[in-house]
Amino acid sequence: MAITIKDVAKLSNVAPSTVSRVIANNPRISEKTKIKVRAAMDELGYHPNFIARSLANQSTRVLGLVLPNSTDVFFQNPFFPTVLRGLSDGANERHYALQINTGNTDEEIFDGVVQMVQGGRVDGVILLYSRIEDKVLNYLRERNFPFVVIGKPFKDVEQITYVDNDNYKATKEATSYLLSLGHKQIGFIGGDLNFVVTVERLLGFEKALGEAGLQSNDDYIIHSQFLREGGQEAIGKLINLEEPPTALVVADDLIALGVLNTLLEMNISVPEDMSIISFNNVLFTELSHPPLTSVDINIFEIGYQAAKSMIQLLENPNEPVKRIIVDHEIIKRCSCSESTKKYL
């Protein structure tokens, strides 16, 4: 005979409605009551039927995740598995599941989102990127469908809940660090300019140079995919300049790994001949040769806060719009050193 909520309520000496609230992790229920009810559930071997609960509430308890339009980037770049762990932890806390939507083209992604939304497959959507022009975001806003963005929206910032770092400030600090080491010829390798994060980081880079009385050199600024191959192509162009930079700000650790590998093949030493600071502080930054100085943007926390914000919006439609800025920190390792170049 199946164990029911009433059985759990009887054993824990509470009302069935209290058991339901404990299952939903309602904050109005005390921790003492939650512990007592969960102990009764464990003792009886009771497992909530979330499918039945979802049907009754007209809710799927599923969050849709929309990835960038390159599956190569998703599977190769450690940023995405890490942010996915944070999203998963945030969703699991409130008994939500995740459904991933991606594709090889913008049109495939858009069609997938339409199917998720109009098919009633998800309660809300989390965009794992922020673009300058985004058909998906416009579609969600037109339908008044709940969504959260990872990354600062390009427009209508005050009307959209988002989770991000202060990318402008972080890149300004990273560039200032290289300037403090005596570098004046500093290059910037960024990602796709259609992504807001790239624009924000480029602006921070240029601001730091300007405050140091230096002008950014257009030849020193290159944009590429967030892949190792992007770094290989970019550093190839920079090294072939008549006067290459002595230091680089690189927008992503995977790009920086491509830069390191290429410089090693060319017998150019890091940091003696070229200093490098990158972003994300993923695991291989400690294992690369040399270990990379990197800006830790707390990727896991970004994902966790995005899921938490999405669920709060779903459970309280009157939840105010939020701007959540996750802290960053420069993790100094061995890829940066003082400039040995003498400037006139």
CORVENRA-V717584 format. One record per residue. RES is the residue in one letter. PHI is phi in whole degrees, -180 to 180 (999 if undefined). D_FIRST is the distance of its C-alpha to the first C-alpha in Angstrom with 2 decimals. Layout:
# CORVENRA-V717584
res;phi;d_first
RES;PHI;D_FIRST
RES;PHI;D_FIRST
This chain:
# CORVENRA-V717584
res;phi;d_first
M;999;0.00
A;-69;3.82
I;-78;6.55
T;-118;9.28
I;-59;13.01
K;-62;13.08
D;-64;11.26
V;-65;13.86
A;-60;16.56
K;-65;16.07
L;-67;16.30
S;-92;19.26
N;60;20.83
V;-135;21.52
A;-77;21.01
P;-55;18.31
S;-65;21.42
T;-68;22.49
V;-60;19.36
S;-59;20.08
R;-68;23.65
V;-65;22.88
I;-59;20.92
A;-82;24.04
N;58;26.25
N;-63;28.18
P;-66;31.47
R;-80;31.59
I;-90;28.82
S;-66;30.39
E;-63;29.82
K;-62;28.95
T;-67;26.06
K;-60;24.89
I;-63;24.95
K;-64;23.00
V;-69;20.20
R;-66;20.08
A;-64;19.99
A;-66;16.89
M;-62;15.25
D;-65;16.45
E;-63;15.34
L;-87;11.66
G;72;11.93
Y;-86;11.57
H;-125;13.54
P;-61;15.05
N;-92;15.11
F;-72;18.90
I;-65;19.44
A;-63;17.80
R;-63;19.75
S;-66;22.86
L;-64;22.73
A;-66;22.41
N;-91;25.27
Q;54;27.30
S;-135;27.50
T;-87;27.04
R;54;27.09
V;-128;29.45
L;-105;33.03
G;-86;35.63
L;-110;38.21
V;-110;41.62
L;-99;43.80
P;-60;47.56
N;-82;48.90
S;-123;49.46
T;-67;46.63
D;-60;49.19
V;-62;49.42
F;-63;45.66
F;-78;45.12
Q;-98;48.32
N;-89;48.67
P;-63;46.69
F;-56;46.61
F;-72;43.76
P;-60;41.24
T;-71;41.98
V;-67;41.59
L;-66;38.37
R;-62;36.96
G;-65;37.88
L;-61;36.31
S;-64;33.07
D;-63;32.92
G;-64;33.69
A;-72;31.08
N;-62;28.27
E;-57;28.94
R;-112;27.86
H;61;25.13
Y;-107;27.49
A;-105;28.08
L;-119;31.55
Q;-126;33.07
I;-93;36.54
N;-124;39.29
T;-148;42.60
G;-177;45.32
N;-89;48.79
T;-135;50.56
D;-60;50.39
E;-68;49.73
E;-63;46.69
I;-65;45.25
F;-61;46.01
D;-61;44.42
G;-65;41.24
V;-66;41.09
V;-59;41.69
Q;-65;38.78
M;-63;36.46
V;-73;37.62
Q;-74;38.10
G;-84;35.01
G;66;32.89
R;-83;31.64
V;-135;32.43
D;-89;32.76
G;-156;35.92
V;-129;38.38
I;-115;40.07
L;-89;43.43
L;-89;44.25
Y;-164;47.96
S;-138;50.59
R;-105;53.27
I;-68;56.49
E;-122;55.67
D;-142;52.05
K;-64;50.94
V;-65;47.24
L;-60;47.82
N;-62;49.97
Y;-64;47.33
L;-63;44.61
R;-68;47.06
E;-62;48.10
R;-88;44.53
N;55;43.86
F;-93;40.82
P;-62;39.66
F;-155;41.05
V;-133;42.39
V;-114;45.17
I;-93;45.73
G;120;49.50
K;-74;52.01
P;-62;52.32
F;-73;55.80
K;-142;56.20
D;54;54.64
V;-58;53.52
E;-73;53.08
Q;-109;50.59
I;-126;48.17
T;-76;45.76
Y;-146;46.52
V;-125;46.23
D;-162;49.19
N;-94;51.81
D;-87;55.32
N;-66;56.59
Y;-61;60.09
K;-64;60.42
A;-62;58.82
T;-74;61.24
K;-60;64.15
E;-67;63.36
A;-63;62.97
T;-68;66.33
S;-63;67.97
Y;-63;66.90
L;-66;68.80
L;-62;71.73
S;-67;71.80
L;-89;72.30
G;95;75.42
H;-79;74.14
K;-121;75.75
Q;-103;75.05
I;-114;71.28
G;-98;69.33
F;-133;66.03
I;-112;63.54
G;-113;60.93
G;-91;58.27
D;-62;58.30
L;-70;60.25
N;-79;57.82
F;-93;55.32
V;-61;55.94
V;-58;55.36
T;-66;58.38
V;-63;60.57
E;-61;59.63
R;-71;60.36
L;-64;63.62
L;-64;64.75
G;-65;64.01
F;-61;65.96
E;-67;68.93
K;-65;68.92
A;-62;69.16
L;-63;72.07
G;-61;73.77
E;-67;73.56
A;-91;75.18
G;79;78.01
L;-114;76.96
Q;-100;76.39
S;-72;73.54
N;-99;74.85
D;-55;73.34
D;-68;73.89
Y;-91;71.60
I;-111;68.62
I;-133;66.44
H;-116;63.07
S;-149;60.74
Q;-71;57.13
F;-80;54.67
L;-138;54.94
R;-60;56.98
E;-62;59.22
G;-63;60.04
G;-68;61.41
Q;-63;63.42
E;-67;65.11
A;-65;65.79
I;-69;67.42
G;-60;69.50
K;-70;71.06
L;-68;71.63
I;-67;73.26
N;-83;75.68
L;-68;77.07
E;-59;80.63
E;-131;79.40
P;-66;75.69
P;-67;73.67
T;-99;73.39
A;-152;69.88
L;-135;66.80
V;-103;63.97
V;-116;61.16
A;-74;58.28
D;-160;55.56
D;-62;55.11
L;-67;54.53
I;-62;57.82
A;-62;59.46
L;-63;58.32
G;-62;60.15
V;-64;63.16
L;-59;63.12
N;-61;62.87
T;-67;65.74
L;-63;67.96
L;-62;67.38
E;-63;68.53
M;-93;71.60
N;59;72.44
I;-102;72.11
S;-87;70.87
V;-113;68.19
P;-101;68.97
E;-58;72.65
D;-99;73.50
M;-151;70.56
S;-94;68.17
I;-136;64.68
I;-128;62.05
S;-130;58.86
F;-127;55.57
N;113;51.85
N;56;52.14
V;-78;49.64
L;-55;49.22
F;-71;52.08
T;-64;54.65
E;-79;54.71
L;-100;55.05
S;-70;57.69
H;-124;61.35
P;-78;62.44
P;-58;59.35
L;-84;59.24
T;-72;59.91
S;-147;57.19
V;-87;55.97
D;-78;52.42
I;-102;50.75
N;56;47.33
I;-58;45.53
F;-57;42.04
E;-65;42.61
I;-60;43.78
G;-64;40.53
Y;-61;38.43
Q;-67;40.44
A;-65;40.31
A;-64;36.49
K;-60;36.40
S;-66;39.04
M;-64;37.31
I;-68;34.04
Q;-60;36.06
L;-66;37.81
L;-70;34.63
E;-85;33.06
N;-143;36.41
P;-57;38.64
N;-92;41.48
E;-57;41.44
P;-68;45.12
V;-63;46.48
K;-120;46.54
R;-122;48.93
I;-106;47.44
I;-107;50.00
V;-87;48.78
D;-65;51.39
H;-127;53.31
E;-154;55.37
I;-80;58.01
I;-99;57.15
K;-86;60.57
R;-125;60.85
C;-115;63.69
S;-97;64.33
C;-129;66.70
S;-149;70.10
E;-64;73.33
S;-68;75.41
T;-99;78.36
K;-80;80.10
K;-93;83.21
Y;-100;83.47
L;-77;86.85
